[in-house]
């Protein structure tokens, strides 16, 4: 990705031969194209330093000097804004064109002015459901970037549309209208109960509530409504810790050694899954690895993650290098997440991952514990959980692991990994405190 530098931004006078103050234009060239933008600043041509592209600020007259210093400050502001915009657009991977650059530069400089509102009939006002559709459409077109100035992940946008469809069904089934003023604490309770009676798990209900709250917050920031109940502490995401699985190093080694030469499909699924288990990357990231991601003599993998746009560097397990070498540096062709999960369970069954696993969860408002064989619970996310848990059990510090997994707090990270009480006790046996070393022996008490 090409990075835009301050030196790439130029300033030229619109009419250098004018006898009166003329407009200073910002000029940026890219892909054999030219972007021209008005800075709104005017200067007399004889007061313009062509070489440095600045207004002369060495006048003896304080008033004139101050005016030209102000002009130069505005030019610096425009230059810095364009650099931020261009790097954000390029990081998001958007196709460059002048209208897109102008749209984001206007926004960055605060030049987006609200048009004088025309009289709008009540029935013509955009609904919250309509806003969600427009939000997703703008995001897909690159007109809307996330908080990190990067493009929204496709999975995130799909979830937003899923939330919209759920709200639409709720409105049709309950006859409760979905308007901005509908999102009260009473709505929260009714909607939560509705989702629960639909048989959804507690965590899925929580994800929907959290997504709706996020979109309401965004619409509020854009001045589309003034309802604030969604900010109440009781209008919150609900969640529970669910028993999920990970694969131990021994299980991963057995999976790696499994002979699948007669089943190309499962061989490909196994290799992709193990790359995730040994790197901790998400499915969307480890399926896009390329030779250029590997450095330091083949020992370090560096990649910018799609979901968070974070740059992570991961020490490579030799097994990963062997698998990448098997496919000439490029991971095997991938498939949809849904198909991959289906084949992954088939692979787990073939690999003999039949150990019984108890799983407790709240489904449809009822908390129950079920027993399943381990292969039945395998998903693409098992890879990240396996990486984090195995690294933790090996004694790698949580902070180092979190730099790869992207967890923001150790509290969240400890919920993420799967360590039993017995495993935790075994780890503590290695600690000097529990090993009896380094503890002073108390002297005998003297009785007077």
Steps between C-alpha positions, in 0.01 A plus 500: 500500500638842400518751783418866432759743639475871574746566214249347256258788562563818298354852505469715187346836424192486280612809303870579561483800262215670680545853631259423783493231772441161340384164636751247635411148379609170650638259239546125544602260223429128508471221239564749218208709623482844658292601803442875542341644812428857607670601825283811528816711546594797280839663460657762273727324246793729589465385862519130407818294544478268198790278603372430853133533402429733792392859550793722596492558874801729542320832469593776740136598527359291785148491357613373158738250660224364722262468200755297305586281800128425530483407129797264543339340805188427294714345226673278757160392630384408148819307430477299824130429438563365149783276624269352764219451250717339232667261741160405643354436155803298391499300824134417439586380149248729329530583127625856470314774314460875545140498633594250772807700605297825507222335703740388774711818491187717539405284795848518654509881469145544628370635170199267490211736545151386571275603214203713587235243582206494266158438649478125556177315541485273801455192284805594287746518792774239503428229753760328714470194277564721198799655676656157554467423128656835407777455758595163348475629142727797581748276681520257209560788258776643719308816587498400865806368689523353849649663809849396390457672164491162327236322299235301687550123489248317280400287798413811701281637221326165460422504872351851472265379226418195710403732789282698258320185388442391859353841588278479192371158607444628855294790367290269281447233767428726799349800318722727708631771263874552460551877519779692670274585793412131536836408652408538865582275795157340449603417142825353630312264733242404235762447229720292729203282594400466133849385400511256788167343403639457147739246649819705463791450740561763765828611340334534158225713655772712661680546169178621332423745782856632490487544120171690515640720777811578294294603196271716717808670643633572151165639382487717814844643420377588153208692648232266365324460834506628858396189692752411770355193671755287314767669716340372822707249699216247477493520119802272479654199337432176686739210487608187678819298501439196283703182523697492176780274390859524391739240359810416702847492348482120499169505311642750249806280449278197434293704255818617325624141466167371366539341156247665269666436165184327377272789596611827343204695643562406864875535449445862398262564792751347745786715376300823511370425847848419637639826357236676711584288808871582474464873421192610697369689196134522409364293212481813280871567560674163488331413170657808337865446595767552234882455487549873556345462846797290616826663607800457732627193320160334491452526877253789534160552338375860479152589381246783528180343628179562306265545794702745711762627249762424767850399393607180678825304488498131593793259552442209265462137594713283262185306410351815349802552278479139381132538415556829318790345312267218401283758318796708369458774759127557452242330726264257324190640335239582761121472514215662690519501879181292515636230267833501681329438835305213346814334359690572822259283699543224244878532537478485879298181484752341264782609734331325792416809708224310678565596863171596675466872575238659725359826372282729711306781337175697522276432201150641473525617861577150631845417635603144423808281486549270203771248420649481152807349342783745446489487120138622506609830658785587264475838321744736332521696827634191678830579328548839673390361834742206464787736420434724801439217747803294396726806513373586848550143626853509359577798723484779244397824671137609441620842383709342221211278389257795509722689254413227250138425590409868538334475844496840668491384863640204690155444651348440156797289399467271803135439409610412149753229578387160625700387803354254750555526873740207486702656215522825693622311809769327293621837375516633855713202609781652292474830692758547780225590744337157470827312454623603844805689370572854596263493801671599826477242777341657811710495814363333813290722718664592828277469803583733781 
